[in-house]
Amino acid sequence: MAVKTFRYADLGLEDPVAIVGFPSVGLVSSITANYYVGQLEMEAVAGMSSPSMPPYCLIHRSRAYPPVRFYGRKHTTKTGRDAIVCLSEYAPKPEDCYEIAQAILGYLKYAGVRQVICLDGIARASPDDVPVACGSGPGSSKMMQKSKFTVMEGGMVKGVTGIMLYEGPEYGMDVTALMVPANPALPDPGASAAFIPAITSMVPGLRVSAKPLLKEADEINKRLTEQAEAEAEQTQSQIYG
């Protein structure tokens, strides 16, 4: 698989932090990545395609972009950080993850990135499940501490995130993975909202409100409740009608 990189704009970013979000459980990573791009009005700076990626393009502001995209933003405060968000709507096949992860790391190195935050979802097994973090590279311990997520002592991290964790230091980058429990059956914006305070603590100046995500989660839960009640009423009428 040959990954092709398109470069659209040079914003003059200085020591940017990168956030990477590919689809995962509950779509939490891609929901959050897209949310940051929209809320901060970030500009497309690069894209990636390959023959193994789905044959589609995304139209944004009347321009066509490939399945994997990078958006950039200059900080607007004295203590802020420049940022890059890498996202996609498709989950790479396992056999393609390695090359895609390396291509992403290659572009991020070109862009001057030294810190990467990967977003991922894990299937919620019980209401007591909590967000966890793990990392690699000398600076990741401090980033995990700032996130206030529980540090993952053991386990397995799959996909692009897993590969970036062990490949990142080879590119001179600290990689921190944030993982939140989510509903594996439906998009879960409520779980996505758990990323927001963690990223706010980790990246100075990268501040957005989680309220719209929580509102969307409430609306989804309301629709599901109404649907369940309607199905229960229909079942009762079939039994007693």
Backbone as CSV, one residue per row, in Angstrom:
resi,resn,N_x,N_y,N_z,CA_x,CA_y,CA_z,C_x,C_y,C_z
1,MET,0.841,-1.184,0.000,0.000,0.000,0.000,0.882,1.242,0.000
2,ALA,0.656,2.139,-0.945,1.405,3.386,-1.015,0.502,4.530,-0.556
3,VAL,0.875,5.196,0.526,0.095,6.308,1.052,0.583,7.601,0.411
4,LYS,-0.340,8.331,-0.191,-0.011,9.608,-0.830,-0.413,10.748,0.097
5,THR,0.492,11.709,0.271,0.222,12.853,1.136,0.021,14.112,0.306
6,PHE,-1.074,14.822,0.586,-1.361,16.115,-0.042,-1.085,17.211,0.987
7,ARG,-0.427,18.256,0.582,-0.179,19.382,1.481,-0.904,20.607,0.941
8,TYR,-1.781,21.172,1.765,-2.642,22.263,1.305,-2.205,23.636,1.801
9,ALA,-1.718,23.720,3.014,-1.414,25.035,3.578,-0.295,24.921,4.598
10,ASP,0.486,25.984,4.705,1.519,26.088,5.729,1.152,27.259,6.635
11,LEU,0.699,26.942,7.840,0.244,27.976,8.762,1.364,28.516,9.640
12,GLY,2.580,28.006,9.422,3.685,28.453,10.261,3.536,28.004,11.700
13,LEU,3.038,26.780,11.902,2.809,26.280,13.255,4.153,26.046,13.962
14,GLU,4.199,26.397,15.240,5.413,26.250,16.035,5.179,25.236,17.156
15,ASP,5.963,24.158,17.128,5.870,23.102,18.141,4.420,22.701,18.402
16,PRO,3.657,22.342,17.353,2.241,22.016,17.570,2.069,20.677,18.277
17,VAL,1.009,20.579,19.050,0.596,19.298,19.605,-0.400,18.687,18.627
18,ALA,-0.372,17.363,18.469,-1.274,16.701,17.525,-2.303,15.861,18.268
19,ILE,-3.534,15.897,17.780,-4.609,15.041,18.279,-5.046,14.145,17.126
20,VAL,-5.062,12.841,17.356,-5.384,11.875,16.304,-6.644,11.123,16.693
21,GLY,-7.657,11.125,15.801,-8.914,10.452,16.100,-9.463,9.685,14.912
22,PHE,-9.302,8.368,14.933,-9.916,7.484,13.946,-11.135,6.821,14.594
23,PRO,-12.089,6.331,13.796,-13.276,5.708,14.375,-12.921,4.581,15.347
24,SER,-13.605,4.552,16.474,-13.383,3.521,17.478,-14.728,3.205,18.124
25,VAL,-14.718,2.530,19.241,-15.965,2.171,19.924,-16.793,3.423,20.198
26,GLY,-18.047,3.397,19.815,-18.931,4.535,20.013,-18.590,5.735,19.152
27,LEU,-17.659,5.547,18.225,-17.165,6.634,17.353,-16.633,7.819,18.161
28,VAL,-16.236,7.571,19.409,-15.873,8.678,20.297,-14.678,9.484,19.782
29,SER,-13.694,8.794,19.186,-12.495,9.510,18.743,-12.794,10.436,17.589
30,SER,-13.500,9.932,16.564,-13.792,10.778,15.411,-14.818,11.863,15.750
31,ILE,-15.751,11.581,16.662,-16.696,12.623,17.103,-15.921,13.776,17.741
32,THR,-14.985,13.448,18.626,-14.231,14.486,19.331,-13.313,15.248,18.385
33,ALA,-12.622,14.525,17.514,-11.707,15.190,16.572,-12.473,16.151,15.670
34,ASN,-13.596,15.702,15.125,-14.421,16.577,14.286,-14.971,17.753,15.077
35,TYR,-15.283,17.520,16.332,-15.825,18.582,17.191,-14.799,19.701,17.365
36,TYR,-13.555,19.332,17.622,-12.505,20.347,17.757,-12.318,21.124,16.458
37,VAL,-12.296,20.418,15.337,-12.123,21.096,14.049,-13.232,22.113,13.818
38,GLY,-14.463,21.724,14.135,-15.590,22.622,13.925,-15.626,23.776,14.907
39,GLN,-15.443,23.468,16.193,-15.528,24.501,17.226,-14.418,25.534,17.090
40,LEU,-13.242,25.103,16.684,-12.092,26.011,16.584,-11.876,26.528,15.165
41,GLU,-12.777,26.121,14.246,-12.696,26.567,12.853,-11.292,26.337,12.279
42,MET,-10.808,25.136,12.448,-9.456,24.795,12.012,-9.376,24.684,10.490
43,GLU,-8.209,24.936,9.950,-7.996,24.963,8.493,-7.318,23.670,8.032
44,ALA,-7.792,23.123,6.906,-7.167,21.922,6.349,-5.746,22.227,5.903
45,VAL,-4.791,21.431,6.401,-3.390,21.653,6.042,-2.800,20.497,5.254
46,ALA,-3.409,19.309,5.344,-2.879,18.157,4.608,-3.931,17.062,4.551
47,GLY,-3.682,16.077,3.684,-4.568,14.927,3.567,-3.791,13.715,3.101
48,MET,-4.384,12.535,3.230,-3.737,11.298,2.796,-4.742,10.391,2.117
49,SER,-4.260,9.665,1.108,-5.085,8.670,0.432,-4.203,7.496,0.043
50,SER,-4.835,6.394,-0.281,-4.116,5.222,-0.789,-5.129,4.311,-1.473
51,PRO,-4.661,3.369,-2.314,-5.583,2.455,-2.981,-6.388,1.584,-2.020
52,SER,-5.901,1.404,-0.787,-6.619,0.550,0.161,-7.686,1.314,0.950
53,MET,-7.692,2.644,0.843,-8.702,3.424,1.554,-10.015,3.433,0.773
54,PRO,-11.121,3.626,1.448,-12.420,3.657,0.760,-12.437,4.732,-0.329
55,PRO,-13.097,4.443,-1.457,-13.120,5.400,-2.575,-14.160,6.499,-2.382
56,TYR,-13.855,7.445,-1.532,-14.748,8.582,-1.341,-13.914,9.824,-1.053
57,CYS,-14.549,10.971,-1.172,-13.908,12.214,-0.742,-14.901,12.968,0.122
58,LEU,-14.387,13.864,0.924,-15.223,14.716,1.770,-15.220,16.116,1.182
59,ILE,-16.401,16.679,0.984,-16.508,18.057,0.506,-16.651,18.965,1.719
60,HIS,-15.706,19.881,1.875,-15.725,20.814,3.001,-15.397,22.201,2.487
61,ARG,-16.333,23.129,2.728,-16.176,24.499,2.230,-15.900,24.492,0.715
62,SER,-16.662,23.644,0.022,-16.644,23.546,-1.445,-15.342,22.970,-2.009
63,ARG,-14.560,22.313,-1.184,-13.327,21.708,-1.662,-13.315,20.225,-1.319
64,ALA,-12.717,19.403,-2.189,-12.684,17.955,-1.984,-11.422,17.544,-1.236
65,TYR,-11.612,16.658,-0.239,-10.488,16.175,0.561,-10.522,14.648,0.644
66,PRO,-9.363,14.009,0.813,-9.289,12.545,0.890,-9.753,12.022,2.249
67,PRO,-9.792,10.689,2.417,-10.346,10.107,3.644,-9.623,10.486,4.935
68,VAL,-8.296,10.655,4.904,-7.544,11.055,6.096,-7.139,12.511,5.936
69,ARG,-7.427,13.331,6.952,-7.170,14.762,6.823,-6.498,15.317,8.075
70,PHE,-5.743,16.393,7.874,-5.077,17.103,8.964,-5.554,18.553,8.952
71,TYR,-5.902,19.061,10.114,-6.330,20.446,10.256,-5.415,21.150,11.261
72,GLY,-5.120,22.430,11.016,-4.211,23.159,11.883,-4.827,24.412,12.456
73,ARG,-4.210,24.894,13.544,-4.687,26.122,14.195,-3.542,26.775,14.951
74,LYS,-3.359,28.072,14.723,-2.417,28.856,15.510,-3.063,29.212,16.843
75,HIS,-2.284,29.198,17.900,-2.840,29.539,19.205,-3.216,31.014,19.245
76,THR,-4.166,31.338,20.091,-4.678,32.718,20.152,-4.423,33.376,21.503
77,THR,-3.677,32.681,22.376,-3.352,33.249,23.681,-1.848,33.163,23.904
78,LYS,-1.348,33.941,24.851,0.089,33.967,25.121,0.608,32.625,25.611
79,THR,-0.222,31.900,26.345,0.219,30.622,26.906,-0.291,29.428,26.112
80,GLY,-0.914,29.670,24.947,-1.514,28.598,24.166,-0.505,27.776,23.373
81,ARG,-0.997,26.713,22.743,-0.188,25.850,21.895,-0.821,25.786,20.512
82,ASP,0.019,25.807,19.475,-0.471,25.493,18.135,-0.912,24.037,18.122
83,ALA,-1.847,23.702,17.236,-2.398,22.346,17.253,-2.677,21.832,15.849
84,ILE,-2.585,20.520,15.706,-2.972,19.803,14.492,-3.924,18.691,14.900
85,VAL,-5.012,18.533,14.177,-5.936,17.426,14.392,-5.930,16.542,13.156
86,CYS,-5.665,15.254,13.351,-5.728,14.263,12.272,-6.963,13.408,12.499
87,LEU,-7.796,13.265,11.459,-9.027,12.497,11.637,-9.436,11.789,10.352
88,SER,-10.374,10.881,10.514,-10.946,10.175,9.366,-12.285,9.589,9.784
89,GLU,-13.110,9.260,8.790,-14.399,8.614,9.054,-14.330,7.099,8.881
90,TYR,-13.174,6.574,8.473,-13.090,5.124,8.261,-12.049,4.518,9.180
91,ALA,-12.296,3.265,9.571,-11.354,2.530,10.406,-10.502,1.639,9.512
92,PRO,-9.188,1.834,9.488,-8.330,1.031,8.613,-8.395,-0.458,8.945
93,LYS,-8.243,-1.286,7.934,-8.126,-2.715,8.154,-6.862,-2.988,8.974
94,PRO,-6.854,-4.053,9.779,-5.666,-4.341,10.597,-4.372,-4.398,9.788
95,GLU,-4.433,-4.980,8.592,-3.216,-5.121,7.791,-2.720,-3.793,7.227
96,ASP,-3.562,-2.748,7.278,-3.160,-1.433,6.752,-2.742,-0.454,7.847
97,CYS,-2.999,-0.807,9.108,-2.777,0.142,10.205,-1.319,0.571,10.315
98,TYR,-0.384,-0.368,10.114,1.024,-0.045,10.320,1.488,1.036,9.350
99,GLU,1.191,0.852,8.081,1.664,1.826,7.100,0.968,3.179,7.265
100,ILE,-0.318,3.157,7.612,-1.033,4.413,7.836,-0.472,5.150,9.047
101,ALA,-0.212,4.408,10.128,0.362,5.029,11.324,1.723,5.646,11.018
102,GLN,2.549,4.939,10.250,3.860,5.470,9.894,3.733,6.715,9.009
103,ALA,2.776,6.700,8.081,2.576,7.867,7.219,2.131,9.071,8.041
104,ILE,1.240,8.848,9.010,0.794,9.939,9.879,1.963,10.490,10.690
105,LEU,2.753,9.592,11.284,3.904,10.025,12.067,4.903,10.781,11.199
106,GLY,5.071,10.322,9.954,5.981,11.012,9.049,5.546,12.438,8.767
107,TYR,4.243,12.634,8.531,3.762,13.994,8.289,3.863,14.843,9.554
108,LEU,3.507,14.269,10.701,3.565,15.032,11.945,4.998,15.461,12.269
109,LYS,5.955,14.597,11.959,7.361,14.977,12.167,7.731,16.145,11.251
110,TYR,7.295,16.072,9.992,7.530,17.163,9.047,6.928,18.474,9.567
111,ALA,5.771,18.365,10.246,5.067,19.550,10.747,5.648,20.064,12.068
112,GLY,6.653,19.371,12.611,7.288,19.839,13.838,6.636,19.360,15.118
113,VAL,5.815,18.312,15.038,5.113,17.797,16.216,6.073,16.981,17.085
114,ARG,5.998,17.214,18.395,6.766,16.416,19.342,5.878,15.711,20.371
115,GLN,4.603,16.118,20.438,3.664,15.482,21.354,2.391,15.106,20.604
116,VAL,1.955,13.870,20.795,0.761,13.358,20.122,-0.211,12.831,21.170
117,ILE,-1.479,13.181,21.004,-2.547,12.643,21.841,-3.463,11.818,20.942
118,CYS,-3.522,10.519,21.185,-4.404,9.629,20.412,-5.682,9.375,21.208
119,LEU,-6.816,9.499,20.543,-8.113,9.283,21.174,-8.660,7.925,20.765
120,ASP,-9.211,7.200,21.734,-9.749,5.883,21.420,-10.912,5.572,22.347
121,GLY,-11.759,4.646,21.896,-12.888,4.201,22.707,-12.719,2.745,23.083
122,ILE,-13.194,2.383,24.267,-13.200,0.993,24.709,-14.631,0.631,25.098
123,ALA,-15.004,-0.611,24.841,-16.379,-1.033,25.112,-16.691,-0.943,26.596
124,ARG,-17.806,-0.272,26.912,-18.211,-0.125,28.308,-18.799,-1.442,28.805
125,ALA,-18.140,-2.032,29.821,-18.605,-3.302,30.362,-19.530,-3.105,31.554
126,SER,-19.354,-1.981,32.289,-20.200,-1.701,33.442,-20.224,-0.199,33.682
127,PRO,-21.207,0.293,34.438,-21.281,1.730,34.732,-20.078,2.239,35.525
128,ASP,-19.324,1.329,36.130,-18.181,1.726,36.948,-16.900,1.892,36.143
129,ASP,-16.930,1.598,34.838,-15.737,1.753,34.004,-15.308,3.218,33.967
130,VAL,-14.005,3.459,33.973,-13.486,4.822,33.982,-12.528,5.023,32.812
131,PRO,-12.338,6.276,32.373,-11.357,6.548,31.320,-9.949,6.197,31.787
132,VAL,-9.129,5.721,30.842,-7.758,5.341,31.170,-6.797,5.983,30.174
133,ALA,-5.540,6.065,30.563,-4.511,6.637,29.704,-3.267,5.775,29.765
134,CYS,-2.531,5.741,28.657,-1.220,5.110,28.629,-0.348,5.930,27.684
135,GLY,0.956,5.722,27.735,1.808,6.557,26.909,3.176,5.961,26.680
136,SER,3.921,6.600,25.784,5.296,6.207,25.504,6.105,7.465,25.225
137,GLY,7.386,7.408,25.541,8.232,8.581,25.398,8.391,9.283,26.730
138,PRO,9.503,9.999,26.930,9.806,10.591,28.238,8.803,11.616,28.738
139,GLY,8.090,12.284,27.844,7.148,13.310,28.272,5.739,12.829,28.499
140,SER,5.469,11.553,28.205,4.088,11.065,28.268,3.581,10.944,29.703
141,SER,4.482,10.663,30.654,4.044,10.530,32.050,3.421,11.822,32.549
142,LYS,4.030,12.950,32.224,3.505,14.237,32.647,2.166,14.518,31.982
143,MET,2.029,14.149,30.702,0.767,14.360,29.985,-0.344,13.500,30.583
144,MET,-0.027,12.260,30.937,-1.031,11.390,31.551,-1.475,11.959,32.888
145,GLN,-0.525,12.482,33.651,-0.854,13.079,34.937,-1.793,14.272,34.766
146,LYS,-1.536,15.100,33.760,-2.391,16.253,33.504,-3.806,15.839,33.099
147,SER,-3.926,14.714,32.389,-5.247,14.273,31.900,-6.184,13.896,33.030
148,LYS,-5.598,13.472,34.171,-6.361,12.991,35.335,-7.093,11.682,35.049
149,PHE,-6.761,11.026,33.935,-7.304,9.698,33.661,-6.516,8.656,34.472
150,THR,-7.149,7.536,34.764,-6.465,6.434,35.432,-5.389,5.861,34.510
151,VAL,-4.187,5.677,35.033,-3.092,5.156,34.215,-3.290,3.661,34.000
152,MET,-3.209,3.247,32.765,-3.374,1.844,32.383,-2.077,1.091,32.685
153,GLU,-2.135,0.133,33.595,-0.946,-0.614,34.010,-0.653,-1.799,33.092
154,GLY,-1.669,-2.340,32.464,-1.475,-3.494,31.584,-2.653,-3.660,30.666
155,GLY,-2.444,-4.345,29.545,-3.524,-4.559,28.591,-3.041,-4.398,27.169
156,MET,-3.967,-4.322,26.246,-3.648,-4.242,24.829,-4.350,-3.049,24.194
157,VAL,-3.628,-2.317,23.360,-4.185,-1.194,22.605,-4.045,-1.528,21.130
158,LYS,-5.161,-1.530,20.409,-5.145,-1.995,19.022,-5.154,-0.841,18.024
159,GLY,-5.008,-1.212,16.754,-5.192,-0.274,15.659,-4.089,0.759,15.534
160,VAL,-4.449,1.871,14.873,-3.489,2.951,14.631,-2.915,3.473,15.944
161,THR,-3.762,3.603,16.979,-3.297,4.101,18.266,-2.208,3.210,18.844
162,GLY,-2.421,1.902,18.817,-1.439,0.973,19.361,-0.096,1.077,18.658
163,ILE,-0.124,1.176,17.335,1.127,1.267,16.574,1.833,2.585,16.852
164,MET,1.069,3.673,16.933,1.689,4.962,17.197,2.333,5.007,18.577
165,LEU,1.796,4.247,19.527,2.376,4.235,20.861,3.811,3.715,20.841
166,TYR,4.059,2.614,20.090,5.434,2.101,20.106,6.307,2.670,18.999
167,GLU,5.702,3.218,17.946,6.492,3.801,16.865,6.824,5.272,17.117
168,GLY,5.966,5.976,17.865,6.144,7.406,18.070,7.521,7.817,18.560
169,PRO,8.054,7.173,19.618,9.377,7.571,20.102,10.471,7.443,19.044
170,GLU,10.323,6.539,18.082,11.306,6.409,17.008,11.317,7.652,16.113
171,TYR,10.208,8.383,16.129,10.097,9.623,15.350,10.371,10.851,16.214
172,GLY,10.824,10.623,17.444,11.101,11.731,18.344,9.872,12.322,18.983
173,MET,8.805,11.538,19.128,7.543,12.044,19.671,7.122,11.286,20.923
174,ASP,6.564,12.033,21.881,5.861,11.435,23.005,4.421,11.183,22.561
175,VAL,3.913,9.994,22.831,2.545,9.647,22.443,1.752,9.278,23.691
176,THR,0.621,9.940,23.880,-0.279,9.641,24.994,-1.616,9.200,24.417
177,ALA,-2.092,8.047,24.848,-3.390,7.542,24.392,-4.422,7.738,25.494
178,LEU,-5.532,8.387,25.143,-6.663,8.557,26.053,-7.787,7.649,25.590
179,MET,-8.309,6.822,26.494,-9.351,5.859,26.125,-10.533,5.979,27.070
180,VAL,-11.726,6.163,26.498,-12.922,6.329,27.325,-13.898,5.185,27.064
181,PRO,-14.575,4.693,28.100,-15.599,3.667,27.922,-16.786,4.248,27.148
182,ALA,-17.305,3.474,26.201,-18.386,3.971,25.353,-19.324,2.845,24.968
183,ASN,-20.502,3.225,24.495,-21.504,2.276,24.012,-21.028,1.689,22.685
184,PRO,-20.813,0.372,22.604,-20.312,-0.208,21.356,-21.365,-0.317,20.258
185,ALA,-22.634,-0.072,20.607,-23.710,-0.276,19.640,-24.141,1.003,18.930
186,LEU,-23.823,2.176,19.511,-24.323,3.442,18.963,-23.253,4.524,19.075
187,PRO,-23.345,5.564,18.233,-22.483,6.734,18.456,-22.733,7.286,19.853
188,ASP,-21.645,7.643,20.556,-21.760,7.998,21.967,-21.107,9.362,22.241
189,PRO,-21.799,10.464,21.879,-21.229,11.789,22.130,-21.054,12.088,23.609
190,GLY,-21.863,11.458,24.457,-21.708,11.661,25.891,-20.361,11.165,26.388
191,ALA,-19.945,9.995,25.892,-18.624,9.477,26.242,-17.527,10.348,25.637
192,SER,-17.772,10.862,24.430,-16.791,11.737,23.787,-16.490,12.960,24.638
193,ALA,-17.498,13.443,25.347,-17.327,14.638,26.165,-16.277,14.451,27.254
194,ALA,-15.991,13.198,27.630,-14.996,12.940,28.673,-13.592,13.335,28.229
195,PHE,-13.361,13.385,26.915,-12.048,13.801,26.421,-11.788,15.292,26.661
196,ILE,-12.844,16.096,26.648,-12.681,17.551,26.600,-11.914,18.107,27.802
197,PRO,-12.314,17.816,29.053,-11.551,18.367,30.182,-10.126,17.843,30.244
198,ALA,-9.924,16.597,29.798,-8.573,16.032,29.809,-7.667,16.788,28.842
199,ILE,-8.152,17.017,27.618,-7.348,17.735,26.626,-7.134,19.179,27.051
200,THR,-8.147,19.796,27.657,-8.006,21.169,28.148,-6.867,21.266,29.161
201,SER,-6.745,20.263,30.032,-5.675,20.260,31.033,-4.317,19.969,30.410
202,MET,-4.307,19.166,29.346,-3.047,18.744,28.735,-2.471,19.784,27.785
203,VAL,-3.351,20.556,27.130,-2.900,21.478,26.075,-3.356,22.899,26.402
204,PRO,-2.459,23.764,26.848,-2.837,25.142,27.176,-3.465,25.865,25.980
205,GLY,-4.588,26.507,26.233,-5.236,27.304,25.197,-6.168,26.546,24.281
206,LEU,-6.163,25.206,24.332,-7.044,24.426,23.459,-8.330,24.139,24.229
207,ARG,-9.164,25.140,24.296,-10.329,25.079,25.182,-11.631,25.153,24.379
208,VAL,-12.497,24.151,24.560,-13.842,24.168,23.985,-14.814,23.696,25.059
209,SER,-16.087,23.967,24.861,-17.107,23.533,25.813,-17.631,22.154,25.435
210,ALA,-17.849,21.317,26.444,-18.401,19.984,26.202,-19.926,19.981,26.188
211,LYS,-20.553,21.126,26.476,-22.017,21.170,26.613,-22.763,20.704,25.369
212,PRO,-22.352,21.104,24.129,-23.081,20.619,22.949,-23.038,19.093,22.806
213,LEU,-21.910,18.468,23.173,-21.827,17.009,23.103,-22.760,16.366,24.121
214,LEU,-22.804,16.926,25.319,-23.693,16.386,26.353,-25.161,16.577,25.975
215,LYS,-25.473,17.705,25.337,-26.840,17.941,24.870,-27.231,16.925,23.810
216,GLU,-26.296,16.657,22.887,-26.567,15.661,21.836,-26.773,14.287,22.456
217,ALA,-25.983,13.962,23.486,-26.133,12.674,24.170,-27.512,12.572,24.820
218,ASP,-27.966,13.657,25.438,-29.305,13.659,26.059,-30.394,13.431,25.012
219,GLU,-30.244,14.045,23.844,-31.238,13.883,22.787,-31.273,12.445,22.273
220,ILE,-30.085,11.836,22.140,-30.029,10.434,21.704,-30.692,9.536,22.739
221,ASN,-30.383,9.749,24.017,-30.977,8.933,25.079,-32.493,9.113,25.123
222,LYS,-32.953,10.334,24.887,-34.392,10.591,24.882,-35.076,9.833,23.746
223,ARG,-34.448,9.865,22.546,-35.032,9.138,21.403,-35.047,7.635,21.657
224,LEU,-33.971,7.114,22.264,-33.913,5.679,22.557,-34.973,5.285,23.577
225,THR,-35.182,6.144,24.579,-36.206,5.869,25.589,-37.594,5.869,24.963
226,GLU,-37.867,6.850,24.114,-39.159,6.923,23.438,-39.383,5.704,22.540
227,GLN,-38.305,5.293,21.851,-38.417,4.122,20.977,-38.694,2.862,21.786
228,ALA,-37.994,2.712,22.933,-38.204,1.541,23.780,-39.620,1.509,24.335
229,GLU,-40.136,2.672,24.747,-41.502,2.740,25.281,-42.527,2.400,24.204
230,ALA,-42.285,2.882,22.971,-43.206,2.580,21.872,-43.208,1.092,21.547
231,GLU,-42.024,0.486,21.566,-41.931,-0.950,21.286,-42.604,-1.761,22.388
232,ALA,-42.461,-1.297,23.648,-43.104,-2.000,24.764,-44.621,-1.918,24.646
233,GLU,-45.137,-0.752,24.274,-46.586,-0.587,24.099,-47.104,-1.468,22.968
234,GLN,-46.335,-1.539,21.892,-46.748,-2.367,20.753,-46.785,-3.838,21.131
235,THR,-45.776,-4.260,21.945,-45.731,-5.662,22.389,-46.937,-5.965,23.274
236,GLN,-47.290,-5.031,24.174,-48.444,-5.235,25.054,-49.738,-5.335,24.261
237,SER,-49.891,-4.481,23.232,-51.109,-4.518,22.437,-51.218,-5.804,21.639
238,GLN,-50.094,-6.365,21.224,-50.116,-7.633,20.491,-50.511,-8.786,21.399
239,ILE,-50.108,-8.668,22.673,-50.421,-9.744,23.612,-51.883,-9.695,24.056
240,TYR,-52.357,-8.444,24.350,-53.700,-8.321,24.929,-54.751,-7.830,23.933
241,GLY,-54.320,-7.475,22.699,-55.276,-6.899,21.771,-56.259,-7.913,21.216
